[in-house]
């Protein structure tokens, strides 16, 4: 079992409106250490990676940071620079 270090002073808000707290570090349960009052350890899945996951405080669950898969496109031009 792994543990995620949650930072209560580092809120995260994502493009899709989801929000929560930063997962600052992930360690094996046997390797955790005492932390400041603004942080705490939570059980997490083995695939959780710090900064790529966050703690959703509404749902009380650790989730992957949502990825914006919308492709950015450049407006079509006629190849001439505007003056």
C-alpha positions in Angstrom: 0.0 0.0 0.0 1.2 3.5 -0.8 0.6 6.8 0.9 0.0 10.2 -0.7 1.2 13.3 1.1 -1.6 15.9 0.8 -0.7 19.6 1.1 -3.6 21.7 2.5 -1.9 24.9 1.6 -1.6 24.1 -2.1 -5.1 24.1 -3.6 -5.5 23.0 -7.2 -8.2 24.0 -9.7 -8.4 22.5 -13.1 -9.8 23.6 -16.5 -12.9 21.5 -16.1 -13.8 23.1 -12.8 -12.6 20.2 -10.6 -10.6 21.3 -7.6 -8.9 19.9 -4.5 -5.5 19.7 -2.9 -2.0 18.9 -4.2 -0.6 15.4 -3.9 2.9 16.5 -3.0 4.6 13.2 -2.6 3.9 9.4 -2.8 5.8 6.9 -0.7 5.6 3.3 0.4 3.7 3.0 3.7 6.9 1.9 5.4 8.8 5.0 4.2 6.4 7.7 5.4 7.7 10.4 7.9 6.3 13.0 10.2 5.0 16.1 8.4 4.0 19.7 9.3 0.4 20.4 10.5 -0.5 21.7 7.0 0.1 18.2 5.5 -1.1 14.7 6.0 -0.8 11.2 4.6 -3.6 9.3 2.9 -3.8 5.8 1.6 -3.6 5.7 -2.2 -3.4 3.3 -5.1 0.1 2.2 -6.4 -0.3 4.2 -9.7 -0.7 7.6 -8.0 2.0 10.1 -9.0 2.7 13.3 -7.2 1.5 16.4 -9.0 -0.3 14.3 -11.7 -3.0 13.4 -9.2 -4.9 15.6 -6.6 -7.1 15.0 -3.6 -10.7 16.0 -4.4 -12.0 17.4 -1.1 -15.6 17.2 -2.2 -15.6 13.5 -3.1 -12.8 12.6 -0.6 -10.9 10.7 -3.2 -7.5 11.0 -5.0 -8.0 11.5 -8.7 -5.9 12.0 -11.8 -5.5 15.6 -12.9 -7.9 16.0 -15.8 -6.2 16.4 -19.2 -7.5 18.9 -21.7 -7.6 16.9 -24.9 -9.1 19.7 -27.0 -6.8 20.3 -30.0 -5.8 23.9 -30.6 -6.0 24.9 -34.2 -4.6 27.9 -36.0 -7.0 30.0 -38.0 -6.8 29.4 -41.8 -4.9 32.1 -43.7 -4.2 32.8 -47.3 -0.5 32.7 -46.7 -0.1 36.5 -46.8 1.0 38.5 -43.8 -1.4 41.3 -42.8 0.0 44.8 -42.8 
